[in-house]
Amino acid sequence: MNLLNLMKKPQNYVKNHCDGGDTLSCGFLGFMHESGKGVRKDTSKDLEYYGKACDLKLQLSCENYARLRR
């Protein structure tokens, strides 16, 4: 699944993929919650999803997680 396809999908669809272990979906959910794109901004949710993507070895999400924890 690529980023352009993710941007066209509803949040629940992306969340289902994240729950299934799709790294990019988890990182994208972090971005959505941080930026408020398609969902309400939510600091706890952006950390949750960036953290999950980081655990799945997505380096950009690790960096975003660290940046938001400062």
Phi and psi restraints in degrees (range 20) as a CNS / XPLOR table:
assign (resid 1 and name C) (resid 2 and name N)
       (resid 2 and name CA) (resid 2 and name C) 1.0 -104.7 20.0 2
assign (resid 2 and name N) (resid 2 and name CA)
       (resid 2 and name C) (resid 3 and name N) 1.0 167.5 20.0 2
assign (resid 2 and name C) (resid 3 and name N)
       (resid 3 and name CA) (resid 3 and name C) 1.0 -60.1 20.0 2
assign (resid 3 and name N) (resid 3 and name CA)
       (resid 3 and name C) (resid 4 and name N) 1.0 -40.1 20.0 2
assign (resid 3 and name C) (resid 4 and name N)
       (resid 4 and name CA) (resid 4 and name C) 1.0 -63.4 20.0 2
assign (resid 4 and name N) (resid 4 and name CA)
       (resid 4 and name C) (resid 5 and name N) 1.0 -38.5 20.0 2
assign (resid 4 and name C) (resid 5 and name N)
       (resid 5 and name CA) (resid 5 and name C) 1.0 -66.4 20.0 2
assign (resid 5 and name N) (resid 5 and name CA)
       (resid 5 and name C) (resid 6 and name N) 1.0 -39.7 20.0 2
assign (resid 5 and name C) (resid 6 and name N)
       (resid 6 and name CA) (resid 6 and name C) 1.0 -61.7 20.0 2
assign (resid 6 and name N) (resid 6 and name CA)
       (resid 6 and name C) (resid 7 and name N) 1.0 -38.3 20.0 2
assign (resid 6 and name C) (resid 7 and name N)
       (resid 7 and name CA) (resid 7 and name C) 1.0 -65.9 20.0 2
assign (resid 7 and name N) (resid 7 and name CA)
       (resid 7 and name C) (resid 8 and name N) 1.0 -19.1 20.0 2
assign (resid 7 and name C) (resid 8 and name N)
       (resid 8 and name CA) (resid 8 and name C) 1.0 -93.2 20.0 2
assign (resid 8 and name N) (resid 8 and name CA)
       (resid 8 and name C) (resid 9 and name N) 1.0 -5.7 20.0 2
assign (resid 8 and name C) (resid 9 and name N)
       (resid 9 and name CA) (resid 9 and name C) 1.0 -99.1 20.0 2
assign (resid 9 and name N) (resid 9 and name CA)
       (resid 9 and name C) (resid 10 and name N) 1.0 146.2 20.0 2
assign (resid 9 and name C) (resid 10 and name N)
       (resid 10 and name CA) (resid 10 and name C) 1.0 -63.6 20.0 2
assign (resid 10 and name N) (resid 10 and name CA)
       (resid 10 and name C) (resid 11 and name N) 1.0 157.1 20.0 2
assign (resid 10 and name C) (resid 11 and name N)
       (resid 11 and name CA) (resid 11 and name C) 1.0 -54.8 20.0 2
assign (resid 11 and name N) (resid 11 and name CA)
       (resid 11 and name C) (resid 12 and name N) 1.0 -43.7 20.0 2
assign (resid 11 and name C) (resid 12 and name N)
       (resid 12 and name CA) (resid 12 and name C) 1.0 -62.8 20.0 2
assign (resid 12 and name N) (resid 12 and name CA)
       (resid 12 and name C) (resid 13 and name N) 1.0 -35.9 20.0 2
assign (resid 12 and name C) (resid 13 and name N)
       (resid 13 and name CA) (resid 13 and name C) 1.0 -63.4 20.0 2
assign (resid 13 and name N) (resid 13 and name CA)
       (resid 13 and name C) (resid 14 and name N) 1.0 -45.8 20.0 2
assign (resid 13 and name C) (resid 14 and name N)
       (resid 14 and name CA) (resid 14 and name C) 1.0 -66.6 20.0 2
assign (resid 14 and name N) (resid 14 and name CA)
       (resid 14 and name C) (resid 15 and name N) 1.0 -40.5 20.0 2
assign (resid 14 and name C) (resid 15 and name N)
       (resid 15 and name CA) (resid 15 and name C) 1.0 -61.6 20.0 2
assign (resid 15 and name N) (resid 15 and name CA)
       (resid 15 and name C) (resid 16 and name N) 1.0 -41.0 20.0 2
assign (resid 15 and name C) (resid 16 and name N)
       (resid 16 and name CA) (resid 16 and name C) 1.0 -59.9 20.0 2
assign (resid 16 and name N) (resid 16 and name CA)
       (resid 16 and name C) (resid 17 and name N) 1.0 -39.9 20.0 2
assign (resid 16 and name C) (resid 17 and name N)
       (resid 17 and name CA) (resid 17 and name C) 1.0 -68.4 20.0 2
assign (resid 17 and name N) (resid 17 and name CA)
       (resid 17 and name C) (resid 18 and name N) 1.0 -39.3 20.0 2
assign (resid 17 and name C) (resid 18 and name N)
       (resid 18 and name CA) (resid 18 and name C) 1.0 -62.6 20.0 2
assign (resid 18 and name N) (resid 18 and name CA)
       (resid 18 and name C) (resid 19 and name N) 1.0 -46.2 20.0 2
assign (resid 18 and name C) (resid 19 and name N)
       (resid 19 and name CA) (resid 19 and name C) 1.0 -58.9 20.0 2
assign (resid 19 and name N) (resid 19 and name CA)
       (resid 19 and name C) (resid 20 and name N) 1.0 -28.3 20.0 2
assign (resid 19 and name C) (resid 20 and name N)
       (resid 20 and name CA) (resid 20 and name C) 1.0 -84.5 20.0 2
assign (resid 20 and name N) (resid 20 and name CA)
       (resid 20 and name C) (resid 21 and name N) 1.0 1.5 20.0 2
assign (resid 20 and name C) (resid 21 and name N)
       (resid 21 and name CA) (resid 21 and name C) 1.0 97.5 20.0 2
assign (resid 21 and name N) (resid 21 and name CA)
       (resid 21 and name C) (resid 22 and name N) 1.0 12.6 20.0 2
assign (resid 21 and name C) (resid 22 and name N)
       (resid 22 and name CA) (resid 22 and name C) 1.0 -78.1 20.0 2
assign (resid 22 and name N) (resid 22 and name CA)
       (resid 22 and name C) (resid 23 and name N) 1.0 111.9 20.0 2
assign (resid 22 and name C) (resid 23 and name N)
       (resid 23 and name CA) (resid 23 and name C) 1.0 -58.5 20.0 2
assign (resid 23 and name N) (resid 23 and name CA)
       (resid 23 and name C) (resid 24 and name N) 1.0 -49.4 20.0 2
assign (resid 23 and name C) (resid 24 and name N)
       (resid 24 and name CA) (resid 24 and name C) 1.0 -62.7 20.0 2
assign (resid 24 and name N) (resid 24 and name CA)
       (resid 24 and name C) (resid 25 and name N) 1.0 -37.8 20.0 2
assign (resid 24 and name C) (resid 25 and name N)
       (resid 25 and name CA) (resid 25 and name C) 1.0 -62.3 20.0 2
assign (resid 25 and name N) (resid 25 and name CA)
       (resid 25 and name C) (resid 26 and name N) 1.0 -41.3 20.0 2
assign (resid 25 and name C) (resid 26 and name N)
       (resid 26 and name CA) (resid 26 and name C) 1.0 -64.5 20.0 2
assign (resid 26 and name N) (resid 26 and name CA)
       (resid 26 and name C) (resid 27 and name N) 1.0 -45.0 20.0 2
assign (resid 26 and name C) (resid 27 and name N)
       (resid 27 and name CA) (resid 27 and name C) 1.0 -62.7 20.0 2
assign (resid 27 and name N) (resid 27 and name CA)
       (resid 27 and name C) (resid 28 and name N) 1.0 -39.5 20.0 2
assign (resid 27 and name C) (resid 28 and name N)
       (resid 28 and name CA) (resid 28 and name C) 1.0 -67.1 20.0 2
assign (resid 28 and name N) (resid 28 and name CA)
       (resid 28 and name C) (resid 29 and name N) 1.0 -37.7 20.0 2
assign (resid 28 and name C) (resid 29 and name N)
       (resid 29 and name CA) (resid 29 and name C) 1.0 -63.1 20.0 2
assign (resid 29 and name N) (resid 29 and name CA)
       (resid 29 and name C) (resid 30 and name N) 1.0 -37.7 20.0 2
assign (resid 29 and name C) (resid 30 and name N)
       (resid 30 and name CA) (resid 30 and name C) 1.0 -60.0 20.0 2
assign (resid 30 and name N) (resid 30 and name CA)
       (resid 30 and name C) (resid 31 and name N) 1.0 -46.4 20.0 2
assign (resid 30 and name C) (resid 31 and name N)
       (resid 31 and name CA) (resid 31 and name C) 1.0 -60.2 20.0 2
assign (resid 31 and name N) (resid 31 and name CA)
       (resid 31 and name C) (resid 32 and name N) 1.0 -44.7 20.0 2
assign (resid 31 and name C) (resid 32 and name N)
       (resid 32 and name CA) (resid 32 and name C) 1.0 -58.5 20.0 2
assign (resid 32 and name N) (resid 32 and name CA)
       (resid 32 and name C) (resid 33 and name N) 1.0 -45.8 20.0 2
assign (resid 32 and name C) (resid 33 and name N)
       (resid 33 and name CA) (resid 33 and name C) 1.0 -73.3 20.0 2
assign (resid 33 and name N) (resid 33 and name CA)
       (resid 33 and name C) (resid 34 and name N) 1.0 -29.9 20.0 2
assign (resid 33 and name C) (resid 34 and name N)
       (resid 34 and name CA) (resid 34 and name C) 1.0 -71.9 20.0 2
assign (resid 34 and name N) (resid 34 and name CA)
       (resid 34 and name C) (resid 35 and name N) 1.0 -41.8 20.0 2
assign (resid 34 and name C) (resid 35 and name N)
       (resid 35 and name CA) (resid 35 and name C) 1.0 -91.6 20.0 2
assign (resid 35 and name N) (resid 35 and name CA)
       (resid 35 and name C) (resid 36 and name N) 1.0 -17.9 20.0 2
assign (resid 35 and name C) (resid 36 and name N)
       (resid 36 and name CA) (resid 36 and name C) 1.0 78.7 20.0 2
assign (resid 36 and name N) (resid 36 and name CA)
       (resid 36 and name C) (resid 37 and name N) 1.0 18.6 20.0 2
assign (resid 36 and name C) (resid 37 and name N)
       (resid 37 and name CA) (resid 37 and name C) 1.0 -82.2 20.0 2
assign (resid 37 and name N) (resid 37 and name CA)
       (resid 37 and name C) (resid 38 and name N) 1.0 105.8 20.0 2
assign (resid 37 and name C) (resid 38 and name N)
       (resid 38 and name CA) (resid 38 and name C) 1.0 85.2 20.0 2
assign (resid 38 and name N) (resid 38 and name CA)
       (resid 38 and name C) (resid 39 and name N) 1.0 -11.5 20.0 2
assign (resid 38 and name C) (resid 39 and name N)
       (resid 39 and name CA) (resid 39 and name C) 1.0 -144.6 20.0 2
assign (resid 39 and name N) (resid 39 and name CA)
       (resid 39 and name C) (resid 40 and name N) 1.0 167.0 20.0 2
assign (resid 39 and name C) (resid 40 and name N)
       (resid 40 and name CA) (resid 40 and name C) 1.0 -73.6 20.0 2
assign (resid 40 and name N) (resid 40 and name CA)
       (resid 40 and name C) (resid 41 and name N) 1.0 139.4 20.0 2
assign (resid 40 and name C) (resid 41 and name N)
       (resid 41 and name CA) (resid 41 and name C) 1.0 -56.7 20.0 2
assign (resid 41 and name N) (resid 41 and name CA)
       (resid 41 and name C) (resid 42 and name N) 1.0 136.3 20.0 2
assign (resid 41 and name C) (resid 42 and name N)
       (resid 42 and name CA) (resid 42 and name C) 1.0 -152.7 20.0 2
assign (resid 42 and name N) (resid 42 and name CA)
       (resid 42 and name C) (resid 43 and name N) 1.0 105.9 20.0 2
assign (resid 42 and name C) (resid 43 and name N)
       (resid 43 and name CA) (resid 43 and name C) 1.0 -62.7 20.0 2
assign (resid 43 and name N) (resid 43 and name CA)
       (resid 43 and name C) (resid 44 and name N) 1.0 -37.5 20.0 2
assign (resid 43 and name C) (resid 44 and name N)
       (resid 44 and name CA) (resid 44 and name C) 1.0 -69.5 20.0 2
assign (resid 44 and name N) (resid 44 and name CA)
       (resid 44 and name C) (resid 45 and name N) 1.0 -35.6 20.0 2
assign (resid 44 and name C) (resid 45 and name N)
       (resid 45 and name CA) (resid 45 and name C) 1.0 -72.6 20.0 2
assign (resid 45 and name N) (resid 45 and name CA)
       (resid 45 and name C) (resid 46 and name N) 1.0 -39.5 20.0 2
assign (resid 45 and name C) (resid 46 and name N)
       (resid 46 and name CA) (resid 46 and name C) 1.0 -64.4 20.0 2
assign (resid 46 and name N) (resid 46 and name CA)
       (resid 46 and name C) (resid 47 and name N) 1.0 -40.0 20.0 2
assign (resid 46 and name C) (resid 47 and name N)
       (resid 47 and name CA) (resid 47 and name C) 1.0 -64.2 20.0 2
assign (resid 47 and name N) (resid 47 and name CA)
       (resid 47 and name C) (resid 48 and name N) 1.0 -40.5 20.0 2
assign (resid 47 and name C) (resid 48 and name N)
       (resid 48 and name CA) (resid 48 and name C) 1.0 -59.6 20.0 2
assign (resid 48 and name N) (resid 48 and name CA)
       (resid 48 and name C) (resid 49 and name N) 1.0 -49.0 20.0 2
assign (resid 48 and name C) (resid 49 and name N)
       (resid 49 and name CA) (resid 49 and name C) 1.0 -76.3 20.0 2
assign (resid 49 and name N) (resid 49 and name CA)
       (resid 49 and name C) (resid 50 and name N) 1.0 -37.3 20.0 2
assign (resid 49 and name C) (resid 50 and name N)
       (resid 50 and name CA) (resid 50 and name C) 1.0 -62.1 20.0 2
assign (resid 50 and name N) (resid 50 and name CA)
       (resid 50 and name C) (resid 51 and name N) 1.0 -40.3 20.0 2
assign (resid 50 and name C) (resid 51 and name N)
       (resid 51 and name CA) (resid 51 and name C) 1.0 -63.0 20.0 2
assign (resid 51 and name N) (resid 51 and name CA)
       (resid 51 and name C) (resid 52 and name N) 1.0 -41.9 20.0 2
assign (resid 51 and name C) (resid 52 and name N)
       (resid 52 and name CA) (resid 52 and name C) 1.0 -64.9 20.0 2
assign (resid 52 and name N) (resid 52 and name CA)
       (resid 52 and name C) (resid 53 and name N) 1.0 -43.2 20.0 2
assign (resid 52 and name C) (resid 53 and name N)
       (resid 53 and name CA) (resid 53 and name C) 1.0 -65.2 20.0 2
assign (resid 53 and name N) (resid 53 and name CA)
       (resid 53 and name C) (resid 54 and name N) 1.0 -37.1 20.0 2
assign (resid 53 and name C) (resid 54 and name N)
       (resid 54 and name CA) (resid 54 and name C) 1.0 -63.8 20.0 2
assign (resid 54 and name N) (resid 54 and name CA)
       (resid 54 and name C) (resid 55 and name N) 1.0 -43.4 20.0 2
assign (resid 54 and name C) (resid 55 and name N)
       (resid 55 and name CA) (resid 55 and name C) 1.0 -59.0 20.0 2
assign (resid 55 and name N) (resid 55 and name CA)
       (resid 55 and name C) (resid 56 and name N) 1.0 -29.0 20.0 2
assign (resid 55 and name C) (resid 56 and name N)
       (resid 56 and name CA) (resid 56 and name C) 1.0 -89.9 20.0 2
assign (resid 56 and name N) (resid 56 and name CA)
       (resid 56 and name C) (resid 57 and name N) 1.0 10.5 20.0 2
assign (resid 56 and name C) (resid 57 and name N)
       (resid 57 and name CA) (resid 57 and name C) 1.0 77.8 20.0 2
assign (resid 57 and name N) (resid 57 and name CA)
       (resid 57 and name C) (resid 58 and name N) 1.0 30.7 20.0 2
assign (resid 57 and name C) (resid 58 and name N)
       (resid 58 and name CA) (resid 58 and name C) 1.0 -93.1 20.0 2
assign (resid 58 and name N) (resid 58 and name CA)
       (resid 58 and name C) (resid 59 and name N) 1.0 103.6 20.0 2
assign (resid 58 and name C) (resid 59 and name N)
       (resid 59 and name CA) (resid 59 and name C) 1.0 -57.4 20.0 2
assign (resid 59 and name N) (resid 59 and name CA)
       (resid 59 and name C) (resid 60 and name N) 1.0 -42.8 20.0 2
assign (resid 59 and name C) (resid 60 and name N)
       (resid 60 and name CA) (resid 60 and name C) 1.0 -59.7 20.0 2
assign (resid 60 and name N) (resid 60 and name CA)
       (resid 60 and name C) (resid 61 and name N) 1.0 -38.5 20.0 2
assign (resid 60 and name C) (resid 61 and name N)
       (resid 61 and name CA) (resid 61 and name C) 1.0 -67.7 20.0 2
assign (resid 61 and name N) (resid 61 and name CA)
       (resid 61 and name C) (resid 62 and name N) 1.0 -34.3 20.0 2
assign (resid 61 and name C) (resid 62 and name N)
       (resid 62 and name CA) (resid 62 and name C) 1.0 -62.8 20.0 2
assign (resid 62 and name N) (resid 62 and name CA)
       (resid 62 and name C) (resid 63 and name N) 1.0 -42.6 20.0 2
assign (resid 62 and name C) (resid 63 and name N)
       (resid 63 and name CA) (resid 63 and name C) 1.0 -65.2 20.0 2
assign (resid 63 and name N) (resid 63 and name CA)
       (resid 63 and name C) (resid 64 and name N) 1.0 -42.3 20.0 2
assign (resid 63 and name C) (resid 64 and name N)
       (resid 64 and name CA) (resid 64 and name C) 1.0 -64.7 20.0 2
assign (resid 64 and name N) (resid 64 and name CA)
       (resid 64 and name C) (resid 65 and name N) 1.0 -40.4 20.0 2
assign (resid 64 and name C) (resid 65 and name N)
       (resid 65 and name CA) (resid 65 and name C) 1.0 -60.5 20.0 2
assign (resid 65 and name N) (resid 65 and name CA)
       (resid 65 and name C) (resid 66 and name N) 1.0 -47.5 20.0 2
assign (resid 65 and name C) (resid 66 and name N)
       (resid 66 and name CA) (resid 66 and name C) 1.0 -63.5 20.0 2
assign (resid 66 and name N) (resid 66 and name CA)
       (resid 66 and name C) (resid 67 and name N) 1.0 -41.0 20.0 2
assign (resid 66 and name C) (resid 67 and name N)
       (resid 67 and name CA) (resid 67 and name C) 1.0 -62.6 20.0 2
assign (resid 67 and name N) (resid 67 and name CA)
       (resid 67 and name C) (resid 68 and name N) 1.0 -42.2 20.0 2
assign (resid 67 and name C) (resid 68 and name N)
       (resid 68 and name CA) (resid 68 and name C) 1.0 -75.3 20.0 2
assign (resid 68 and name N) (resid 68 and name CA)
       (resid 68 and name C) (resid 69 and name N) 1.0 -23.6 20.0 2
assign (resid 68 and name C) (resid 69 and name N)
       (resid 69 and name CA) (resid 69 and name C) 1.0 -77.8 20.0 2
assign (resid 69 and name N) (resid 69 and name CA)
       (resid 69 and name C) (resid 70 and name N) 1.0 -12.6 20.0 2
